[in-house]
Amino acid sequence: MLLYITHRERAALQLLAEGRARTEIAGGLGVSVWAVEAHLTTLFTRMGAASRTEAIDVASRRGLLTGNP
């Protein structure tokens, strides 16, 4: 199954995988915490993930992350 994610969602996911808090992700992307919440909620839904850990696992298995989180 294909998983389409935007550039911003991918960047948020990468920072999440690096262990960043939502406020740190917002600062890193130059967006509000509410925007980060929206990106992550959308990602979790698309991935069928119920947690940060599960989302990172799915993203890792699908090759969506760079480096080793």
C-alpha positions in Angstrom: 0.0 0.0 0.0 1.4 3.4 -1.0 1.6 6.0 1.7 1.6 9.6 0.4 3.0 12.2 2.8 3.9 15.8 2.2 7.4 17.3 2.6 6.3 18.9 5.9 4.8 15.7 7.2 8.0 13.8 6.4 10.1 16.5 8.1 7.9 16.4 11.2 8.1 12.6 11.2 11.9 12.7 11.0 12.1 15.1 13.9 9.7 12.9 15.8 11.9 9.9 15.2 14.9 11.8 16.5 13.0 12.1 19.8 12.0 15.7 19.5 9.1 17.1 21.5 6.2 18.8 19.6 7.5 22.2 20.6 10.9 21.4 19.2 9.4 20.1 16.0 7.4 23.3 15.7 10.6 25.4 16.1 12.5 23.2 13.7 9.9 23.6 11.0 9.0 27.2 11.8 5.4 26.4 12.3 3.0 26.5 15.3 2.6 23.6 17.7 -1.0 23.3 16.4 0.4 22.8 12.8 2.6 20.0 14.2 -0.3 18.4 15.9 -2.2 18.5 12.6 0.7 16.9 10.7 1.2 14.2 13.2 -2.5 13.4 13.6 -2.8 13.1 9.8 0.3 10.9 9.7 -0.8 8.6 12.5 -4.2 8.1 10.8 -2.6 7.4 7.4 -0.2 5.0 8.9 -2.7 3.3 11.2 -0.4 4.1 14.1 -1.7 4.6 17.7 1.5 6.0 19.1 4.8 7.8 18.4 6.6 4.5 18.6 4.3 2.7 16.2 4.5 5.6 13.7 8.3 5.6 13.8 8.3 1.8 13.3 6.0 2.0 10.3 8.0 4.9 8.8 11.2 3.0 9.3 9.9 -0.2 7.7 8.6 1.9 4.7 11.9 3.7 4.3 10.5 7.1 5.1 13.3 8.1 7.6 16.8 9.2 6.9 19.7 7.9 9.1 19.2 5.9 12.2 16.8 7.4 14.7 
